[in-house]
Amino acid sequence: MVLSRRRIYLALLVSWVVLTFLLTSLPNPGILLHFRFADKAAHFGFYGVMGFLCALWRREVGTPVRRAVLEALLFVAATGAVDEVHQHWIPGRSAGFLDWAADMLGGGIGAWCSVLLPALFPFLITE
């Protein structure tokens, strides 16, 4: 059985979301942060990958590019909001607007990378 890019991107996206929620469910992670705003950089990076995968998946389904980016941004916004609320109940974690803003910024840039990177790496998208 040959897996289509559409299914691969969806599987990667679901796996990434599950990994993100598993990691944010760990109470008191005790990770030593080596620079100021390292936690925001982590939010940015995790949700950047999520936005990228979501937009690639939406593009492979046949969604027009702009709409795929918008849908990815909306998905990241909703997922980030749910994650922030979820962290409110995890010992040693907190819900924060700036964390959610970092999620959104990372997700938006990740989604836009789904427009730029296929020009450099055409195998990413089936045209």
Beta strands, then each sheet from edge to edge (+ up, - down):
end
